[in-house]
Amino acid sequence: MKQPLSVIFLWHMHQPYYKDPLRGEYILPWTYLHGIKDYYDMAAIVDEVAGARAVFNLVPSLLEQLEEYAAGQAVDPFLSRGRMHPADMGDDDRLFVLENFFAANRQRLIEPVRRYFELFCLAGGDGGERARDRLRLFRDQDILDLQVWFFLAWTGEAARRRHPALQELVRKGSGFTAADKELLFATHRQILGEIIPLYKRLHAEGKLELSVTPYFHPILPLLCDVRNALTAMPKATLPTLPFSFPQDARSQVTTAVDYFTGLFGFAPAGMWPSEGSVCDEALEIIADCGLTWVATDEGVLLHTLPEGLGPGREALYQSYRFQRGAADLAMFFRDHALSDLIGFTYSQWDGERAVNDFRERLLAIGRQTHGVRVVPVILDGENAWEYYEDNGYPFLTRLYRTLVDDRDVRLTTCSAFLAEHTTHRRLDRIYPGSWINANYGIWIGHPEENLGWDYLYKAREAAVRNHPRVAELLATGAVADFPNEPDGTAALICRSLFAAEGSDWFWWYGDDHFSPHSDRFDLLFRRHLMNVYRLLGLPVPAELYEPIKKKSPAGFVREPAALISPVVNGFVTDYFEWLAAGLFDLSKQASAMHSAESMLQSFFYGFDRHAFYFRVDGQQSLEKMLHPSDLLTLHLISDREYRLVMGLGGEQGLLQVRDGAEWHDTGTSCHWKIIKICEAKVPLDILHPEPGGYLFAFFTLTRGDDEVGRWPTDAPMRLRYVGPELELETWLI
């Protein structure tokens, strides 16, 4: 009889270090918001389900920020604007609220709340550049309700269930008072203060294993030597300056272990290296620092094993030990497909169906593999849940309970598994890669990324040349305890250098990911380097005042250059018919997650004097990619929200308009065709566009009752409508 299949959930908890070292304030609020929504909820859900077990990987730079917020010491402009009484606000403060307090998932966090969605519509549908024009429409009560709902919407479901005061605010729904808001923030403070003790208690009870990541979340192999990127990317262009400082990698690991041990009272056994990035030298450092296990992605194992993963990917589910020289580390390899299903797919499925699908996939692995099997499911512990119903609470609760009750599956942790199983397959080398494509292309090789590495190198060299104690600390890799370093200036210099070595800044450089806040990530990176020069008493290089990131809206390529009137037939009939159209790249998602697949590739739009025209291209021919029953729906937002539901077999249908939760036919007929591409034509007069104004658009793909895709993921595309004058404007140019 086969042993039960061991399943390990490893939730990686991380946020960039958002605190500006020059101004001492938090540039972005995501640590606070994910704290009240996810870091508390995720542990609380495990706590509630008898028999549930999981690994939580905690990044020290995140824990630092949580401690500061819990102590009420964090200076955060989002919090300060949230706490202000509307009557005391100037126009700039009120504008800040309108521009930023709709930064929440529209489908799950805004639309289901009548009052929040009402305010969203009053602000023009996105809180972006329209906000200034809409400012006069917001009364003090509107601002107060928006303040409360922004922070209440970001509050996790488990937190709401455990704190009755939050449930009362949800029930009240609108007309909040200053006392209501004060109660909200007081409850949040309590939740933030409970997070670390909750993790500590659950670890002591054996329900959780806590592991760690290098202190400021750096890519260890690139710290060791940027040339490690060339194994997987032999044609990559590397930075001009030869960044190669394995002693920094060691310091990031030792500092993390020491901080973790001081906070929790025990040393961590395991580590998820930042971004799952590994190489031989990085693993040797990790082992030498006292860790006993490490986890990375299946792509790394695939490239490490000469024979690959084999039939049924059986090699993926075995137990491994990395043994090289004095290094001896157990290794776990992430099941990419199962992890991505939770991260990117199941959020749009019915919860019961999603859990059953996950269970069936596990049972299939159990049937197809032999011996001692372990399935590591590893993903971000915070970023997926805003796409789920009730912040993932129903899904995760049902998932844990289903697996706990299944005798063919056994939930465990990395250390518990190793304590029970002593036979492992040996690896004497590891392929240098990360969890994304088993390479480092997200963080190096693009001109923006390489410029960042060069600036980092120069700041480090300036510190070594100009401060003897910093030179000593960096040379030996002995920066183990920042607070107790006798030379406070040296400690601060090292902190800023190590903060700048974090992977997060490089995540947003280049063309891989887009964010409306990418300019602030860029600013933070440069501020950490500026602080190095300031602490050294040296002039800040002028180049650090210039943005590295060339900011543009997520996926935006160009606006329409002329009027167009394409033939709607599902093909590109003529090279010139879409040449002057506006264009968005749908593969560029504004997300802190990274999805391995994107069905849709490009979105074109344009207009003539009578109609709007839209075109969607897939990664391949749409008629080959879509199922016969799939529905591709174009959503358009102008004065109201409209939708056009399109299928493979049709050519014409009525545009629908949203009325609350219901959709009604407008009586306006639209044309579309889906063959190689999708093309659609919508009459202008139904949309009432204003010349010089904007229309907002997004697409959804539904299969049966499930939404299986949405493009863009977070916020609709903003389409500028010039009007018939575009023809004259183009002629004049």
Buried (B, 14 or more C-beta within 10 A) or exposed (E): EEEBBBBBBBBBBBBBBBBBBEEEEBBBBBBBBBBBBBBBBBBBBBBBBEEBBBBBBBBBBBBBBBBBBBEEEBEBBBBEBBBBEBEEBEEEBBBBBBBBBBBBBBBBBBBBBEBBBBBBBBBBBBBBEBBBEBBEEBEEEBBBBBBBBBBBBBBBBBBBBBBEEBEEBEEBBBEBEEEBBEBBBEBBBBBBBBBBEBBBBBBEEEBBBBBBBBBBBBBBBBBBBBBBBBBBBEEBEBBEBEBBBBBBBBBBBBBBBBBBBEBBEEBBBBBBBBBBBBBBBBBBBBBBBEBBBBBBBBBBBBBBBEEEBEEBBBBBBBBBBBBBEEBEBBBBBBBBEBBBBBBBBBBBBBBEEBBBBBBEBBBEBBEEBEEBBBBBBBBBBBBBBBBBBBBBBBBBBBBBBBBBEBEBBBBBBBBBBBEEBEEBEEBEEBBBBBBBBBBBBBBBBBEBBBBBBBBBBBBBEBBBEBBEBBBBBBEEBBBBEBEEBEBEBBBBBBBBBBBBBBBBBBBBBBEBBBBBBBBBBBBBBBBBBBBBBBBBEBEBBEEBEEEBBEEEBBBBBEBBBBBBBBBBBBEBEEEEBBEBBBBBBBBBBBBBBBBEEBBBBBBBBBBBEEBBBBBBBBBEBBBEEBEEEBBBBBBBBBEBBBBBBBBBEEBEBBBBBBEEEEBEEBEBBBBBBBEBBBBBBBBBEBBEBEEEBBBBBBBBBBBEEBBBBBBBBBBBBBBBBBBBEBBEEBEEE
